[in-house]
Amino acid sequence: QKHDVDLKKIVFINAVGSESKDDIVIMPEDLTKMSIAMTESAKKLKDVLIIVDTISGFTTHHSASLINRFVASLNDKAREKDYHILWVAIEGREEKKLNNSISQLCDVTLNL
């Protein structure tokens, strides 16, 4: 509320597994359910920005190639339906290969 952010326009998709009454809780192993939840949330709201923090954490449950297909599929849906996705990734030696391949699927890459 401090910055005029309407919390009714924010949907939290929780992939950590901790329960919260306002979150959509989806286990990170289930990329199909996560994709559906993200797509359905984007349909309900205008001027949508989905933030995925962090895609690097998905490597615990999925191969780099599956994560790449997941990112590519959601990016295609976002472009088609005119919304945006911000993929947050950890920058480290172990994540470098995954980050390089995901960056090829994104319009912009920022290094912070």
C-alpha positions, 0 to 999 in steps of 0.5 A: 500500500505504501507505493500504491500497489494494489495487492489484489492485482498480485498473484503469488505462485508459491513453489516452496511448499509453505502454505499461505492463504493467499498463495497458489501452492504448487510443488516445483516438481510439477511444471505442468501445474505451474504453467497452467497456474501462470497462464490462468493468472495472466488471463485474470489480470491486465498489464501482467508481469510474472516474476519467477524467482528463481528458475535456478532452483528448478535444477533440483527437480528437473534437467536443464533441457526440460527447464529450457522447454518450460521457459520457451513454452511460457515465453511463447504464451506470454508473447502471444497473450501480451504479458511479460515474464521476468526469470530470476536466476542465480549467477554462479559457476554451476548455473552458468550453462543453464543461464546461458541457454535460458538467456537465448530464449529471452528478449533481454538479459540483465546482470546485476 
